[in-house]
Amino acid sequence: MTDGASADRHAAGVDEGLRAAVVDLLDRADAAADGPGTGLLPIVQAGAPVLRAPAAPYTGQLGDALPRLLEAMRRTMHAAPGVGLAAPQVGIGLAIAVVEDAGAGAGADDPRERSPLPYRVLLDPAYEPLPGPDGEPERAAFHEGCLSVHGWQAVVARHRRVRLTGRDEAGAPIDEVLTGWPARIVQHETDHLAGELYLDHALLRTLTSNENLLRYGNAVDPGFVDLG
């Protein structure tokens, strides 16, 4: 719940031109599908300028169109399929992302620590690394991919444990600690909002097509994986 002052600030922040453009995008997506509430948004690919520009903080620019955009982003993420989607990936330069992952399943022995990440909306998210039990920074190196770099994956050494802050779709503050794969997901999506792609942080020698990753496995020679 937000107070009346917050609601007034959000209403005052509506950008009518941007709102109209987003509504038009959503209308066209629905028209190409089975009607209202069914459309999937086109996911822009690497090379699109919107992916390389820092996203603008969300201050209510979309007004009453925000819930509809969030629903479309979630549908698009599921259909891709993916576990996160940032607004710049659908051509909208605002600091908005959605994330959701069912995890690796109960009892799975997964070194990635892929625990479930319930659906949530992130407005203006930020993260900071947290130290491990010995007080030192921890990183984990695994292959990851991106819906905006379709068909490819590479190893990225990311913080194993982070503190996530930001706001949800109602404006309520987010402040929580994430570990393992959920921490990787929020780092990946938050980086999008800074104009970054995972390839900026990847060990490019490990770059592989999705098909070859399945064919040859994801074993990585530790001699060239720098975990620092």
N, C-alpha and C positions, 0 to 999 in steps of 0.2 A: 504494500500500500504506500502511496505517496501523498504528500500533503497538497493542499490546494495551490500553494505557491509553485510547487514543482510542476503541476499540471499547467498553470498559466505560462510558465517559462517554456514548456514544450510546445504549447499552442502558438506562442509568439515566434517559435523557431521554424514554423512551417515554411518551406521553400516551395512556392506554388508551381514554379517551372519544373523543378526536380520531381515533385510529387506527381505532376501530370505525366512526366516521362515514364516514371515507374508504373503508374496505373496503365499507361498505354502498353508497356512491356508485358504486364500481367494479362491484360485483355487479349493481346495477340497470342500469348501462350495458351490461354484457355480456348481461344477460337481454333487453334490448331489441334486441340485435344478433344475432349468430350464435353466441353462446356465449363461453366464457372467452377472453380475449385479443383480443376484436374490438370491444368497446364504445367509443363516442365519448362524451366528456363534454359536458354542456351548457355553453355559454359564456355567462356572465352579461353583461348589457348595462349601459351607463352608467345610473346611478341606483341600482344595487345598492350598499349600504353597504360591502361587502367591498372594492370597488374604491377606496374613499376612506379606508380605514384602513391605516396603515403595517403591513406584514406582520411577523410575529414571526420573529426569527432561527431558522434551523433548527438544532436541537440534538438531533436524533434522535427527535422526537416520533412519527414514523410507524413506527419500527422496521422490521420485515421487509416492511411494506406499501409502503415507498418505491419499490423497483424497479417494482412493478406500477403505481403512480401515474405514474411517469415514462414508462413504456411507453404508458399511456393518453393522457397529455398529448402525446406525440409523434404518436400516431395522430390525435388530435384536431386538432393543428396542421396536419398534412399534409392532412387531409380538408377543412379550413375553406375554402380553403387559406390558410396563413400561413407566416411565417418565424420566428415566436417566439410563445411562450405562457407566461404567468406563472401561478403557482398561484392567486392571487386571481381570475383570469379564469374559473376553474372553481369558484369559491366557497370556496377554501381559503386562509386568511390566513397562509400561511407563505412565507418568502423563498426560493422555489424557482422556477426558470424553465428552459425548454428553448428552444434556438435552432437553426436550420438553414436554409441558403439555398444553392441550386445556383448562384446567380450569374447574370450576364447572358449567359454563353456566351463561348467562346474567340473572341478577335478583335473582340468587340463594342466599338463606340465609344460608351461610356456615361459621361457626365459625372458620374453618381452614384457611379462607382467601385464597381460592384456585383460584387465578386469573391466567389468561393465562401466560404461559412462552414460548415465541417463541423459535424455534429450534436454538441452538447455540452449538458451539464447545468450549471446555475449555481446554487450554494447561497450565499446571503448575498453576492451580487455587489455591487461598487461600481466606480465609474469616476471618473477624473479627466482633465480636458482636457490635451492636450500641445500645445506650440507648434509652429508651422510652421517651415520652413527659415530664415525671417528672425527667428525668436525670438518672433514675435507670435502670439496666438491665431488660429485659423482656424475659420470656420464655413461650412457649406454649407446652402443653403435648397432643399428639395425637398418635393413633396407626399408625405405618408405617411398611412396609414390604421391602423385598429385593429380587431381582431376583436370588441372590446367596444363599438365605436361603428360598428356594421355599416352598410355602404353609403356611407360618407362619407370624404373625405380633405381635408386642408388642408396648407398649407406650414408646415414647422417648420424654423427655422434651428438646426442642431445642430453640436456640435463635430465637426470633420472627423476628428480623430485623438484617441484616448483610450487610457489605460492601464486595462485591466480586471483587477480582482482579485476573489478569492472562492475557492470550493472546488468540486470536482467531486463526483459522486455517491459516490465512494469516500473523500472527505475530503481528497484531494490538493489542494494549493494551486494556484490559477490566478493567473498574473501575466503578462500579455501586452499587446502594443500592437496596436490595430486601427485601420484607416483606411477612410474612405469609407462604403459602405453597411453593412458589418459593424459599424462603430463606431456607426452610427445604430441598428441593430437592438438592440445591447446597451444603449444608452442608453434606448431605448423600453421594453424589458422591465425594466430596473433601476428606471426611474421608476415602473412599475406597483407595484413592491414598496415604494415610498415613498408609495403612495396617490395617485399622480398619473396623469392621462390626457394623451395628446399634445395635446389641445385646450387644456390649461393653458399650453402653450408655443407654440401655433400663431398664425399671422397669420390671424385669423378672417375677414378680408375675402376670403381665398382658399378658404374652405370650399366644397366642391362634392360633389355626388353622384358615385359611381363612374361612372355612365352619362354624366354631363355632362363628366367629366374625359376620357373616351374621345371624346366627341363634339366638344368644343371645344379639346382639347389642354391641355397643362400649362404654357403660356407664362405667365409672371408678370411684371407690370409692375415693374421694379426701383425705380420711384419709391415704392412702398409696401412693399417687402421690406427690412426692417431686418436686415442681417447681423450687427449687433453684439450 
